[in-house]
């Protein structure tokens, strides 16, 4: 049962700085090194593995070809209780990933409304 991070070839090419930040975050916070492009590397996933993806194309390739669980990087960030979200001076901020909005169930509209296993409801 392994966690594997697919940082997305396209996102890495288009948004080099943000991609490096995402890779650093996943590596430092969870000890997961990026595995590279999902197209050739999805074959390395086994049953019970979890793929962390940035792009919906990677999600589709992995979903169609493996039995691995798929999590969006945005879901991982949202579930991280110590992620250093910036302070917006009292303004509310929401996390929205439109590429995941068509999936069931849709993402919550606010971090504060997302139930957490470490909090009581």
Secondary structure by P-SEA (a helix, b strand, c coil): cbbbbbccaaaaaacaaaaaaaaaaaaaacccccccccccccccccccbbbbbccaaaaaaaaacccbbbbcaaaaaaacccccccccccbbbbbbccccccccccccccccccccccccc
